[in-house]
Amino acid sequence: MGCSTQHEPDLPAKPVKEVVLEDLKRPWSMAFLSEDEVLITEKDGHLLKVHLPTGSRTIIRGIPMDRADSVLTKPADATSLHYPRGIRAGLKTTFNEGLLDIVLDPAFQTNQRLFLSYVSEADSGTTTRVISATLESDSLTNMKTILLAAPHSDGSFHYGGALVFGKDATLYATVGDRLFSEANQPPLPIAQDLSDSRGMIYRFNADGSVPSDNPMLGPDARPGAFAYGIRNVQGIALHPESGDLWFSEHGTIQGDELNLLQAGANYGWPYQTTGRYRAPGFAPVVPDTVTLTPPKWYWQHTVAPTGLVFYTGDDFADWKNNLLVAGLSRGSLWRFRIEDNTIKSAEELFIDNRVRARNIAQSPGGVLYLLTDAPNGQVLRIRNSKTPTQSGSQLY
C-alpha cells in the first residue's frame, strides 16, 4: 500500500475518502508497526492490532486496570500496576474516558517499547496517565508510569492526552485543565498554577526522566513541565524539516487554535481566548508579571480540532509539508500551508461530506488515514482520485 503512483502535476489534487476499516468503538489514534499493520486505540474499547489489507484484528492484552471507559467489567488479564484498590469498575463512559493516544519509541524495532495515554480512574475521580510498555506476543508488559496528572477529579472531559516524539527523541505529552466551565476556576486558574499537574504540556526522556535542558518554570513547577496555560490539547505534531512542534487547542465558544510550541511559554488559558467564556461574567485579571503567547491561527467558528500531522507523502504533490488538522465539529479536515512558522493559507476539505474526525495519521509510506469518532468508527484512507482505487473499496 503506497503512494508512488504518478499523476499530472498541472492538475489540482482531488482528495476522496475510501473506507478501509469499520466497526471500531470510537477510535482515537494509530501507530504503524509496518505499512500494513497498525495499533489502534479505541476510546470505548480496546487496544487493537489490525492488518489493514484484510481487516483482521487482535486485541492487545494487559491494559491497566485503572483505565476508565465503557467496558462494563474489567478484563481478566488487565494489569494492576499496583494501583490503589477500589477502582470504580463498571462505570459507563460519559464523554472522553478511555484509551487516548499511542506512539512508538523511536527505537521500537529493537526495544518493542510503546507509549500510551489513557484516562485513569480512582475513587476520587479520573485524570490523565501516560505509560510506557513493551509489546510482547500481543500483550503489554514491563509497564511504567511516565506521567500521572494528579489530582484525580470529577468530570469526564479535557484530558488532553496527545503524545509525540520530538526530533531529539524526547516525549511530549499534553494534559487538559479538566474544567468544563470557567465558573469552577480557583482564584489562581488551574492552567496557570505551575504546582498543579493539569493544563500543561510535558517533556520527558523515553525512560521517564526529565531532560536537563527543560525550561526552569519555578520551584513549584511539576517535573517535566515544558509549557502551560493549556485548556485541552488533543493533537501535537512534528514538522518534518524544522523539527518544530505544532499543537491544536480546544476553545470554549469558538476560540479553537493552532499553536507553535515554545519552551516555557504560557499559552494564556484562561487569561486570554480568541473565543468567549462559558461562564457569564467571567473576567480574569491578568497579572502584570505574566507574558502570554498568542496562537498562530484561530478559527472564527467551532471546529474542535483534534489530531494533526504534517504530510510528507507523494500522492498529493502540492501538499508537501502542509499541516493537516482533523476536527470533531464543523469542518472535518483542514489543510494549512506554513512558511517561516506563519500560516499562509487554509483550506477546508470535504465540505460536502463532513464527519466527526478524531485523528489524521500518515503511514510510513505516506498514505493518509482519517479516524472517525463514532460508535461504529471507521478508518478512512484519503487518496488522490487520480490514483487507482483498491479493489472492493468503498469511496465517498
N, C-alpha and C positions, 0 to 999 in steps of 0.2 A: 504494500500500500504506500505509494509515494506520490510526489508532485513534480516529476520531471517532464511531464507532457508539454510540448511546445505549443504555443498559440500566437496569433498575430499580435505583436506588441503595440500596433497602432489603434487597436480597438479597446474600449474600456472594459474593465472586468465586469462580469455578470455573476455575482455570487448566488448560489442556490443552497438550500438545506436538504440533506439526504439522511433519512433515518437509518442509523446503524444498530441501535440497541434500544429496547423498550422495557417496560415493567420494572423500573427501578423506583425505590422508595425515597423520593426527593434527593437525588444525587447532588453532592456538594463539590467534589474535587476529583481529579485524576492524576495519577503518577505513572509514567510509562516505564515498564520493565523492558520493553522492546517496541518495535514498530507495531506489532500486532497484539501484544499482551500488556494489560494495564491494570493498576489498582484503582478502584473507585470507592469513595466513601459515600454512604447513604446517611442522610440526616435522620431518617426514620427507620433505619435498618442496620445493615452490616458493612463491614469492610470486605469488598469482593475482589477477586482476581478474575479478570474477564479476558477471553480470547476474542478480539473484535471481529475477525472474519467469520467465525462460526457462532458467536454469541454465547458460547459455553461459559459458565461462571462457577467459581468455587468460593465458598465462604471462608474467610480467614479466621482461624480460631484464636482464642486468647485475648479478646478485647477486655480491657479492665472493667471490673465490677462497678466502679463508681460512675460509669457512663450513664448519663441521664438521657432517655429517649422514650419512644413509644412502645418499646418491647414490653409486653406485659409481665414476663418473667425473665430473670437473668439467665443466660445460657449456662449449662452445667460446666462448660470449660472456661468460663470467664475467670480472669486472673485478679486476685485481690490486691496485690502490691502492698499488702499490709495497711490498707486504708482503714479508717475508723469503721466499726461495725454499725449496724442500724441504718445502712443505706436505704433510702426510701424506694426500694424496687417496686415496680408496678405502676408508677405514676405515668399517665399518658402525656406525651409532649403537647405543649400548648403554643409554641411559637418557633423557637430556634434551637431547642435542645437536640443533642445527638452528636454524631461524628461530623467533624468540620473538614479542615484541610489536611493534606498529606503531601510530603515531599521526600525525595530520596536523598540520602547522603551523597555528596559529590564523589565519594569513593565507594558507592554501593556495590559495584561489580566485585570488589574484594572483601568488603565487610558486611554486605547484606543489611545494612542499617537504614532505617527509615524514621521519619519524624511525623507525628500525628497530633493534631489538636482536636479537642472534643470538649463537651460540656460535662464537668464533674459535679456530682451530686453528693451532698452530705445532709445530716439532719437539719443544719442551719440554712440550707438553700443550695444554690448552684453557682458555679464560676467556670472560668476557662482554665484548662490544663493542657500543657504540651509535654509529650513524652517522646523519648527515643526507644526503639525496639529493633530486634533482629528478626528478619523474616526467614523462618526456618521450617521447611516442609509444610507450607501453608498455615503456619502458626506464628504468633508473635511471642518472642522470648526475650530474656535479658532486658526487661523494661526499666527505664529510668526516667524520673520526672525532671524535666528541664525547667518548667515554669508552672507554678500554681498561683493563680492570681487571686490570692486571699484579699478580703474575706469572702466566704460564700454568702450569698444574699438572695432575697426573693426576687421574682420577676424573670421571665424566660425570654430575655432579649438583650441585644447589644453585647454579645460575647466576643465579637471580633473573630480571632482565630486564624487569620491569614498567615501563611508561612512562605518564606523564600530564602534561598541561599544567595548571599552576595558574591561579588566577583572574587573576594578573598576567602570564600568558603566559610564565612560566618553565617549563623542562622538568625534571621529576623522574624519576630512573632508579634502579632497585634492583639491587644485586649481592649474591648469597648468599656464605656463608663457604667454600663449596666442599668442606666436610668431611662425610663420612657418619657417622663415629664420633668421639665426643669423645676417644677414646684417642689420636687423632692431633693434638690441640691442642698448640701450642707453649706454653712457660711463660706468655707473655702471649698469651691466646687471640686468634685472627685477628680476630674481630669487635670486639675491644677494643683492637686495635692501630691507632691512627689513621694510622700510616705505611704500612699495608697497604691496598690498594685494595678488598679483599674485605670482605663483611659490613657494607655501608653503604647509605645512601640519599643520592643526589646531587641537586644543584640547579644548573642551568645556564641561561644565556640561550640563546635559539634559535640564536645564532651560535657557541655553544660556549664563550663566555667565562663567567667566574664572577660572579654578581651581587654588587654591592658590599655588600648587606645580608645575605649569607650569614653564619651564625654563625662566630665565631672559635674553632675547636676546638683550637688549639695550633700551634706552629711546625712540627711534623712531619705535620700533617693533610694528606690528599690534596686537591688542588684540586677544589673543588665539593662537598666533603663537607658534608652537611647534618644527618645523624643516623647513629647507629651502634649496635652491639650487635644486628645483624641476622643471623638464621640463613638464611632463604630466603623472600623476599617475591616472590610471583608475581602480585600484584594490588594496584593502588592506584587510588583514585577520588576525584573532586572533588565535594563537596557542592554542589548547585546554588544554594543560598541563602547559606549561611555562607561558602563558599569553603574550608572545612576539607578536609583530605585524610585519608582513612582507608585503611589497608592491611591485608591478610591476611598471616599469618605461619605457616609450616610448623613444627610442633614435631617431636619425635622420637617417643617412645612417648607418645601423647597430646600435650598442650601446644600444640595449634593455637590461634591467637589472632586477634583483631581489635584494631588499634591506631589511635590518633589521632596523626597526625604533628605533632611539635613541633620547632622549630629547636633543634639542639644536643642533643637528647635521646639518652640511652643506653638502649636497649630491653632490655639485660640479658644477651643471649646471649653465652657460656654460663653466666654467673654466676647467672642465675635462669631458671626454666622452670616452667610450670604442669603439666608432664608429668614423665616420667622420662628419665634418660640411657640411651643405648645401651651405653656403656662401664661395665662393673661397677666399682664403687669410685670412679668419677669424682666428686670433691667439690671444686670450685674455691673458692679463698679470695677473697672479695670485698674489695678494698682499702677502707680506711676513707674514702678521698677520693672514692669513686665514688658517684654518685647514680643509681639505676635507676628507669626509668619503667615502671609496671605496665601490662598490657593493659587495654583497655576491656571485653573479653569473651574467655573461653576456653571451649572445649568439653571435656566430660568423656570424650569418645571421639574417635577419629581421624576427621577429616573431610578433611584435606589440602586446605585452602582455596586457591583459585587466583584467577581474575579476579572482579571485583566492579564494580557500577555502582549509582548512585542513580537510582531510577525517577522519571521526570517525565512519563510518557505519560498518556493518558486512558482506556485500556481497563480498567485496574484503579483505580477511583476511590479505594479505601481504601489504595492503596499509594503515594500521592504522597509523594515524597522519602524513601521507605523504601530501605534498603540491601539489595541482592540479592547473594548470595555463592555462587559455584559451588564445587564440591568434587570431587576425584578419588576419594575414598574414600566411606565410608558417608554418605549424605545428599548428593544431587547438587545441591540448590539450597536456600538458606536466605533468609528474609526477616526483616529487623531493623527495628524502629521505634525511632528515635533522637530524644530530646528533650534539649536543652541538653548535647549531647555525652555523653549517657548512654543506653545501650541499655535500653529499657523492655520490649521483648518480642521473642521469637524464634520463628519458625515454620519448620518443615522441610516443604518442598513435595515432592510426587511420591514419598511414602514407599512407595507400592505399585509404583513403576516407576522405580527408580534407574538412573542412567547415570553413567559417569565423565565429569564435566563439566569442561572445561578453561577455559571463559570464558563470561561473560554480557555481552552488549552491547546497546545501545539505538540504534536508527536515529534520524536527525534528526526523524522524525515520531512518535517514541515507541514504535516496535514493538520488542519484546524478542526477542533471539535467543540461543540456547544452543549452544555448540560442544562436541561430544563428543570425548573423547580415545580414538581407536581407529584401527586400520589402515584401516578403512572409516569414516572420520569423517563426522559429519553436522552440518549447520546446522539447528537446530530453532527454529521460531517458537513462542513462548509467548503464547497468547492466552486471552482470557476465553471460555469455552464458550458464553456468551450472545450472542456476536457471530458473524456468519455466517462459515463456513469458506470458504477459497478453493477454487475448482473443481479437483478432481483431487488435492487434498492428502490426505496420509495422517495420520490422527490416532491418538494413543495416549497 
